[in-house]
Amino acid sequence: MKYRISTIGKIKTNDEDLITNKYIKRIKNIELKQYEVKTKNKEKKIREEAEKLINSTPKNGKLILLDEKGENISSEDLAKLILNWSNNNITSVNFAIGGAFGNGIKIKKSADKIIALGKLTWPHQMVKMMVAEQIYRIETIIQGHPYHK
């Protein structure tokens, strides 16, 4: 499986990136994409961000949207979903992290799965780091590696 983490926001370098990169180095097929939308109009910004995240999903890929109102699922269930997609000839998964104003209806309708990292609100850099760790965890669960206990 190929993985992509697509995020909205200004490109920044900070300490969270060190941890994110630690996990990314452990994963074979992963890439990060970051997009910035500069309009001040909230509705237009949400629409443009959605377009960028949807279009970032590779062909024959699935879109998993991170949203605070998404489903809370376990790492094991997420690994089962990814494995099921892989067994059905899906070649890539895009984990999309929306902008500061949240996700609009269009991307929610386009997403193959909407998940939450709990009910708390997290900074984008931390969400990116947590998603990278979960992708690594998914791979170890699928491979039967003892990382996930």
Secondary structure, 3 states (H helix, E strand, C coil): CEEEEEEECCCCCCHHHHHHHHHHHHCCCEEEEEECCCCCCHHHHHHHHHHHHHHCCCCCEEEEEEEEEEECCCHHHHHHHHHHHHHCCCCEEEEEECECCECCHHHHHHCCEEECCCCCCCCHHHHHHHHHHHHHHHHHHHHCCCCCC
